[in-house]
Amino acid sequence: MVDKEGLPEEGKIWYNGVFVDWKEAKVHVLAHGLHYGSGVFEGIRCYATDKGSFIFRLNEHVDRMYRSAELYKLEIPYPKAEFKTAIKETVRINGLDACYIRPIAFYGYHHLGVNPEGCPVDCAIAAWRWGTYLGEEALENGIRCTFSSWRRIDPTTLPVTAKATGHYLNSLLAVLDAKERGFDEAILLDTNGHVAEGPGENIFAVKNATLYTPAAESSILPGITRDSVIELAQDIGYEVIEQPITKEELLTADEAFFTGTAAEVSPIREIDNATIGEGKRGEVTGVIQKKFFDVVNAKEAGYMGWLEPVRV
C-alpha cells in the first residue's frame, strides 16, 4: 500500500493548468482546504491491457467530482472536457501504463475565515503506480474486518454523497481503530445501526446467491465500482437488492466483499473473528471478481464504453 511504501516523489503533477515537478507541487500552509477540509477529490484507476492503457469510467468519476464540488459551492475553474484531457495527459506525461490517479480541487490561500468566499479554487492531478489496496493476497483469500465504534457520518450533518476531503476524518478514525485492534479494515454502521460501508469502500453481502448492498438511506457514498458491480452482477444473472442491512445479516451472510477504486473487488473472510461463509473467497464473489477484472482489462467487448483510452 502506498501509505507504507511512500509516494514516488518523481514525475509531473498537473497543478492549476500546468505541469510542475512532483516536489514543486506545493500548497501554502494557510490554505483554506488544509485548515477546514474544504475540498473534493476522486480516486481513479488506469489499467494496462493487451489493447492499450484505459482509464476506468473516467466520465463518471469526473461527473461525480463536479457534483461533489457543487454541494460545497466550490466552482472548479475548468470545463469538464478540459479536466478529463488533463487527467489523460497526466498519465501520458509520466509514462504510466497502469496507475492510480488522484484529481483534487480545494479552496486555496486567501483568508482563514470559515466562509471560503474569496478563496481561489486550486486544482491538481497526480498519478502513480499503486498495486492492490488491501494486498494481492486479499483478492484471493479475503480480509479480516471489524465493526468500527465510529458511526458513518449522517446525511443531516454533511452531504454524504459528496466525495469531500473533510469527510475522510470519519474514515481515518475507523481505520486507526481497526488497525489498533489487529484487523485489516473497518466496517462502519450508520447512525441507525445499519451497515453503511468501509472507510473507503462499499460493501456487499451474498445470501443464497442473491447480492445485498446498503441503500442510499444508509449514508453511503454511491461508489462507481459499486455501480459497476451491480450492473455486472445483474448481467450475469444475479439478483441485486439495495436495502438496509443489519449487523446480524452481514455476519450470517454466505459471502461478503468490498468494492472500490482502490479495493476493486476484495472478499471479506472474517468480521470480529466470526467466519463469513467458508472463511475464504466465495463462489459468487469469485465470479463477480473475475468478470470485473475481465472488464477493466478490456476482455469484455460489451463494456468497452466504460474504458477511456489514454492514447488514441
HELIX and SHEET records of a PDB file:
HELIX    1   1 VAL A    2  GLU A    5  1                                   4    
HELIX    2   2 TRP A   22  GLU A   24  5                                   3    
HELIX    3   3 HIS A   32  TYR A   36  1                                   5    
HELIX    4   4 LEU A   58  LEU A   71  1                                  14    
HELIX    5   5 LYS A   80  ILE A   93  1                                  14    
HELIX    6   6 GLU A  136  ASN A  141  1                                   6    
HELIX    7   7 THR A  165  HIS A  167  5                                   3    
HELIX    8   8 TYR A  168  GLU A  180  1                                  13    
HELIX    9   9 ALA A  216  SER A  218  5                                   3    
HELIX   10  10 ILE A  224  ILE A  236  1                                  13    
HELIX   11  11 LYS A  247  LEU A  251  1                                   5    
HELIX   12  12 GLU A  283  VAL A  296  1                                  14    
HELIX   13  13 ALA A  301  TRP A  306  5                                   6    
SHEET    1   A 5 VAL A  18  ASP A  21  0                                        
SHEET    2   A 5 LYS A  12  TYR A  15 -1                                        
SHEET    3   A 5 VAL A 121  TRP A 128 -1                                        
SHEET    4   A 5 CYS A  99  TYR A 107 -1                                        
SHEET    5   A 5 GLY A  39  PHE A  41 -1                                        
SHEET    1   B 7 VAL A  18  ASP A  21  0                                        
SHEET    2   B 7 LYS A  12  TYR A  15 -1                                        
SHEET    3   B 7 VAL A 121  TRP A 128 -1                                        
SHEET    4   B 7 CYS A  99  TYR A 107 -1                                        
SHEET    5   B 7 ILE A  44  THR A  49 -1                                        
SHEET    6   B 7 GLY A  52  PHE A  56 -1                                        
SHEET    7   B 7 LEU A 307  PRO A 309 -1                                        
SHEET    1   C 8 VAL A 195  GLU A 197  0                                        
SHEET    2   C 8 GLU A 185  LEU A 189 -1                                        
SHEET    3   C 8 ILE A 143  ARG A 151  1                                        
SHEET    4   C 8 GLU A 264  ILE A 271  1                                        
SHEET    5   C 8 GLU A 255  GLY A 260 -1                                        
SHEET    6   C 8 ASN A 202  LYS A 207 -1                                        
SHEET    7   C 8 THR A 210  THR A 213 -1                                        
SHEET    8   C 8 VAL A 240  GLU A 242  1                                        
SHEET    1   D 5 VAL A 195  GLU A 197  0                                        
SHEET    2   D 5 GLU A 185  LEU A 189 -1                                        
SHEET    3   D 5 ILE A 143  ARG A 151  1                                        
SHEET    4   D 5 GLU A 264  ILE A 271  1                                        
SHEET    5   D 5 ALA A 274  THR A 275 -1                                        
END                                                                             
